[in-house]
Amino acid sequence: MRAVIQRVTHAGVIVDGTQIAAIGSGLLVLLGVENGDDEKSAEYLAEKTAGLRIFEDAAGKMNLSVLDCAGEVLVVSQFTLLADCRKGRRPGFSAAAVPKLAEPLCDYFVAQLQHRGVKVQTGQFRADMKVDLVNDGPVTILLDSHRIF
């Protein structure tokens, strides 16, 4: 699994002209599920995401997690994070898991965040989404579960 995590002051998702999710201060997580990913991958990323100390403490140091700040998380599935652009100019997506495998793992990732006490909202799997955000900092972190094994 691959996640692009952005610290945000607010973020939201619009589908077909209707806002389906919105958060205040917290994290926007763009999540891509790769072939071969499993629940262990989702658990690892959820643990890392919930515990990432990328919010400032009273001294102005990045020392607090989203849990410490009582922040929220917006999770948006995004298979394009698995794009392979090494050849030619058109990205290939063969590394991305097929939807029937990816959707349950996205749901499991969300459940794992919630299990850790994180308030979570989500985009809509396989929908054409408009994602609105204000990146705070900017702070953007890339996590990849395959780089741990």
C-alpha positions as CSV (number, residue, x, y, z in Angstrom):
1,M,0.0,0.0,0.0
2,R,1.1,3.5,-0.7
3,A,-0.2,6.6,1.1
4,V,0.4,10.3,0.4
5,I,-0.3,12.0,3.7
6,Q,-0.9,15.8,3.8
7,R,-1.3,17.8,6.9
8,V,-4.3,20.0,6.2
9,T,-6.3,22.9,7.8
10,H,-9.4,21.5,6.0
11,A,-10.2,19.1,3.2
12,G,-13.3,17.8,1.5
13,V,-14.6,15.5,-1.3
14,I,-17.3,16.3,-3.8
15,V,-19.0,13.7,-6.0
16,D,-21.5,14.7,-8.6
17,G,-21.7,18.2,-7.2
18,T,-22.5,17.1,-3.7
19,Q,-20.0,17.3,-0.8
20,I,-19.8,13.8,0.7
21,A,-17.0,14.3,3.2
22,A,-15.3,17.2,5.0
23,I,-12.8,17.6,7.8
24,G,-11.2,20.4,9.6
25,S,-7.6,20.3,10.9
26,G,-6.0,16.9,10.3
27,L,-4.7,14.6,7.6
28,L,-5.7,14.0,4.0
29,V,-4.7,10.4,3.1
30,L,-4.5,9.5,-0.6
31,L,-4.4,5.7,-0.5
32,G,-3.3,3.3,-3.2
33,V,-3.6,-0.5,-2.9
34,E,-1.0,-2.6,-4.7
35,N,-1.1,-6.1,-6.0
36,G,0.0,-8.4,-3.1
37,D,-1.2,-6.0,-0.4
38,D,-2.9,-7.6,2.6
39,E,-4.3,-6.7,6.0
40,K,-0.8,-6.6,7.4
41,S,0.0,-3.8,5.0
42,A,-3.2,-1.9,6.0
43,E,-2.4,-2.3,9.7
44,Y,1.1,-1.1,9.3
45,L,0.0,2.0,7.4
46,A,-2.8,2.7,9.8
47,E,-0.5,2.5,12.8
48,K,2.0,4.8,11.1
49,T,-0.6,7.3,10.0
50,A,-2.3,7.5,13.4
51,G,1.1,8.0,15.1
52,L,2.9,10.3,12.7
53,R,4.2,13.2,14.7
54,I,3.8,16.0,12.2
55,F,1.7,18.5,14.1
56,E,3.4,21.3,16.0
57,D,3.6,21.3,19.8
58,A,3.6,24.4,22.0
59,A,7.3,24.9,21.1
60,G,6.6,24.9,17.4
61,K,8.3,21.5,16.8
62,M,6.6,18.7,14.9
63,N,6.0,16.5,17.9
64,L,2.2,15.7,17.9
65,S,0.1,13.1,16.1
66,V,-3.4,13.5,14.7
67,L,-4.6,11.8,17.8
68,D,-2.7,14.2,20.1
69,C,-4.4,17.1,18.3
70,A,-7.9,15.6,18.2
71,G,-7.6,16.0,14.4
72,E,-9.6,14.2,11.7
73,V,-8.5,12.1,8.8
74,L,-10.0,12.1,5.3
75,V,-9.1,8.9,3.3
76,V,-9.4,9.0,-0.4
77,S,-8.7,5.9,-2.5
78,Q,-6.4,6.7,-5.4
79,F,-5.1,3.9,-7.6
80,T,-3.0,6.4,-9.6
81,L,-0.5,6.4,-6.8
82,L,0.7,3.1,-8.2
83,A,1.4,4.6,-11.7
84,D,4.5,3.3,-13.4
85,C,5.9,6.2,-15.6
86,R,9.3,4.7,-16.3
87,K,8.6,3.9,-20.0
88,G,7.0,6.2,-22.4
89,R,4.7,9.0,-21.5
90,R,1.5,7.2,-20.6
91,P,1.5,5.7,-17.1
92,G,0.8,2.1,-16.6
93,F,-1.3,0.9,-13.7
94,S,-0.7,-2.9,-13.7
95,A,0.7,-2.7,-10.1
96,A,-2.6,-1.4,-8.7
97,A,-4.9,-4.0,-7.2
98,V,-8.2,-4.7,-9.0
99,P,-11.2,-3.0,-7.4
100,K,-12.7,-6.2,-5.8
101,L,-9.4,-6.6,-3.9
102,A,-8.6,-3.0,-3.3
103,E,-11.9,-1.8,-1.9
104,P,-12.0,-4.2,1.1
105,L,-8.4,-3.3,2.0
106,C,-9.2,0.5,1.8
107,D,-12.2,-0.2,4.1
108,Y,-9.9,-2.3,6.4
109,F,-7.4,0.6,6.6
110,V,-10.2,3.0,7.6
111,A,-11.4,0.5,10.2
112,Q,-7.9,0.2,11.6
113,L,-7.6,4.0,11.9
114,Q,-10.9,4.1,13.7
115,H,-9.8,1.2,16.0
116,R,-6.9,3.4,17.0
117,G,-9.3,6.2,18.0
118,V,-9.0,8.4,14.9
119,K,-12.1,10.2,13.5
120,V,-12.2,9.2,9.8
121,Q,-14.2,10.3,6.8
122,T,-13.8,8.8,3.3
123,G,-14.2,9.6,-0.3
124,Q,-16.2,7.3,-2.5
125,F,-14.4,4.3,-4.0
126,R,-14.3,4.3,-7.8
127,A,-16.1,7.6,-8.1
128,D,-14.9,10.7,-10.0
129,M,-14.1,12.8,-7.0
130,K,-13.1,16.5,-6.6
131,V,-10.8,16.8,-3.6
132,D,-10.4,20.2,-2.1
133,L,-7.7,20.9,0.5
134,V,-5.5,23.4,2.1
135,N,-2.1,21.8,2.8
136,D,-0.8,23.1,6.1
137,G,2.9,23.9,6.1
138,P,3.0,22.4,3.5
139,V,3.6,19.0,5.1
140,T,3.4,16.0,2.8
141,I,4.7,12.5,3.7
142,L,4.9,9.4,1.5
143,L,4.4,6.0,3.2
144,D,4.8,2.7,1.4
145,S,4.2,-0.6,3.2
146,H,6.4,-2.5,0.8
147,R,9.5,-0.7,1.9
148,I,9.3,-2.2,5.4
149,F,9.4,-5.9,4.6
